[in-house]
Amino acid sequence: MENNITTIEKLIEKAETYSKTSLALCKYEAVYKFADILSNLSVKLAISIVVILFMLFMNIGLALFIGDYLEATYMGFFVIGLGYFFLSILLYIFRESWIITPVSNFIIHKMNGNKAS
Protein backbone atom coordinates (compact mmCIF):
# COMPACT_ATOMS: atom_id res chain seq x y z
CA MET A 1 0.00 0.00 0.00
CA GLU A 2 2.87 2.30 0.82
CA ASN A 3 4.29 1.72 -2.68
CA ASN A 4 1.05 3.07 -4.22
CA ILE A 5 1.23 6.20 -2.04
CA THR A 6 4.80 6.98 -3.13
CA THR A 7 3.80 6.38 -6.77
CA ILE A 8 0.89 8.79 -6.43
CA GLU A 9 3.12 11.33 -4.69
CA LYS A 10 5.67 11.08 -7.52
CA LEU A 11 2.88 11.46 -10.06
CA ILE A 12 1.54 14.55 -8.27
CA GLU A 13 5.06 15.99 -8.04
CA LYS A 14 5.65 15.42 -11.75
CA ALA A 15 2.28 16.97 -12.61
CA GLU A 16 3.12 20.00 -10.48
CA THR A 17 6.53 20.36 -12.14
CA TYR A 18 4.92 19.99 -15.57
CA SER A 19 2.29 22.65 -14.84
CA LYS A 20 4.92 25.08 -13.51
CA THR A 21 7.09 24.50 -16.56
CA SER A 22 4.13 24.92 -18.92
CA LEU A 23 3.13 28.16 -17.19
CA ALA A 24 6.68 29.51 -17.41
CA LEU A 25 6.82 28.56 -21.09
CA CYS A 26 3.54 30.37 -21.77
CA LYS A 27 4.88 33.47 -20.01
CA TYR A 28 8.09 33.42 -22.07
CA GLU A 29 6.16 32.94 -25.31
CA ALA A 30 3.87 35.86 -24.45
CA VAL A 31 6.84 38.10 -23.64
CA TYR A 32 8.57 37.07 -26.89
CA LYS A 33 5.49 37.76 -29.00
CA PHE A 34 4.87 41.09 -27.27
CA ALA A 35 8.49 42.12 -27.82
CA ASP A 36 8.28 41.04 -31.46
CA ILE A 37 5.11 43.05 -32.05
CA LEU A 38 6.49 46.08 -30.21
CA SER A 39 9.78 46.01 -32.12
CA ASN A 40 7.99 45.73 -35.47
CA LEU A 41 5.66 48.57 -34.59
CA SER A 42 8.56 50.74 -33.41
CA VAL A 43 10.39 50.20 -36.72
CA LYS A 44 7.24 51.16 -38.60
CA LEU A 45 6.85 54.21 -36.34
CA ALA A 46 10.43 55.33 -36.96
CA ILE A 47 10.02 54.98 -40.72
CA SER A 48 6.69 56.80 -40.51
CA ILE A 49 8.31 59.72 -38.66
CA VAL A 50 10.97 60.08 -41.36
CA VAL A 51 8.33 59.91 -44.11
CA ILE A 52 6.19 62.48 -42.28
CA LEU A 53 9.13 64.88 -42.00
CA PHE A 54 9.91 64.39 -45.68
CA MET A 55 6.27 65.03 -46.59
CA LEU A 56 6.17 68.10 -44.33
CA PHE A 57 9.08 69.78 -46.09
CA MET A 58 7.83 68.73 -49.51
CA ASN A 59 4.41 70.19 -48.71
CA ILE A 60 5.88 73.47 -47.51
CA GLY A 61 7.92 73.69 -50.71
CA LEU A 62 4.91 72.80 -52.84
CA ALA A 63 2.73 75.34 -51.03
CA LEU A 64 5.31 78.06 -51.61
CA PHE A 65 5.61 77.04 -55.27
CA ILE A 66 1.82 77.10 -55.76
CA GLY A 67 1.67 80.39 -53.87
CA ASP A 68 4.21 81.91 -56.26
CA TYR A 69 2.23 80.60 -59.23
CA LEU A 70 -1.02 82.08 -57.85
CA GLU A 71 0.84 85.27 -56.84
CA ALA A 72 -0.31 84.91 -53.23
CA THR A 73 1.79 82.76 -50.90
CA TYR A 74 -1.09 82.06 -48.53
CA MET A 75 -3.17 80.62 -51.39
CA GLY A 76 -0.60 77.84 -51.85
CA PHE A 77 -1.08 76.80 -48.23
CA PHE A 78 -4.86 76.90 -48.66
CA VAL A 79 -4.62 74.62 -51.70
CA ILE A 80 -2.41 72.13 -49.85
CA GLY A 81 -4.73 72.29 -46.82
CA LEU A 82 -7.73 71.61 -49.02
CA GLY A 83 -5.93 68.59 -50.49
CA TYR A 84 -5.35 67.21 -47.00
CA PHE A 85 -8.97 67.87 -46.09
CA PHE A 86 -10.10 65.67 -49.00
CA LEU A 87 -7.48 63.05 -48.07
CA SER A 88 -8.80 62.97 -44.49
CA ILE A 89 -12.35 62.45 -45.79
CA LEU A 90 -11.11 59.51 -47.90
CA LEU A 91 -9.26 58.04 -44.91
CA TYR A 92 -12.39 58.33 -42.78
CA ILE A 93 -14.57 56.68 -45.41
CA PHE A 94 -12.15 53.79 -46.04
CA ARG A 95 -10.73 53.52 -42.50
CA GLU A 96 -11.97 49.95 -42.09
CA SER A 97 -10.26 48.52 -45.17
CA TRP A 98 -7.20 50.82 -45.21
CA ILE A 99 -6.26 51.02 -41.53
CA ILE A 100 -8.24 48.85 -39.10
CA THR A 101 -8.15 45.55 -41.01
CA PRO A 102 -4.43 45.65 -41.98
CA VAL A 103 -3.35 46.55 -38.43
CA SER A 104 -5.57 43.84 -36.94
CA ASN A 105 -4.24 41.27 -39.41
CA PHE A 106 -0.65 42.29 -38.64
CA ILE A 107 -1.15 41.78 -34.90
CA ILE A 108 -3.02 38.50 -35.38
CA HIS A 109 -0.32 37.12 -37.69
CA LYS A 110 2.39 38.14 -35.25
CA MET A 111 0.54 36.54 -32.33
CA ASN A 112 0.16 33.31 -34.32
CA GLY A 113 3.87 33.27 -35.13
CA ASN A 114 3.47 33.88 -38.87
CA LYS A 115 5.79 36.23 -40.71
CA ALA A 116 4.12 39.52 -41.63
CA SER A 117 5.79 42.64 -42.91
C-alpha positions, 0 to 999 in steps of 0.5 A: 500500500505504501508503494502506491502512495509513493507512486501517487506522490511522484505522479503529483510531483511530476504533474506539479513540475509539468504545470509550472514549466508549462506556465513559465513557457507560456509566459516566455512565449507571451513576452517574446510575441509582445516584444516582437510586435512592439519592435515591429511597430517601433520600426514602422513608427520610426520609418513613418516619422521620417516619411512624415518629416519628408512630406512636411518639407515637400508640402511646404515647398509645394505650397510656396511654389503654388503660392508663387504661381497664384501670386499669393503665398497664402493661397498655396497653403490653402490649396495644400490644406484643401488637399489634406482635407479631402485626403482625411475624408477619404481616410475616414470613409475607407478607414476599415479597409485601409487602416483597421483591417491591416493593423488587426491582421498584422497583430493576429499574424504576429501573435500566431507566429506567422511572418508579416511585414 
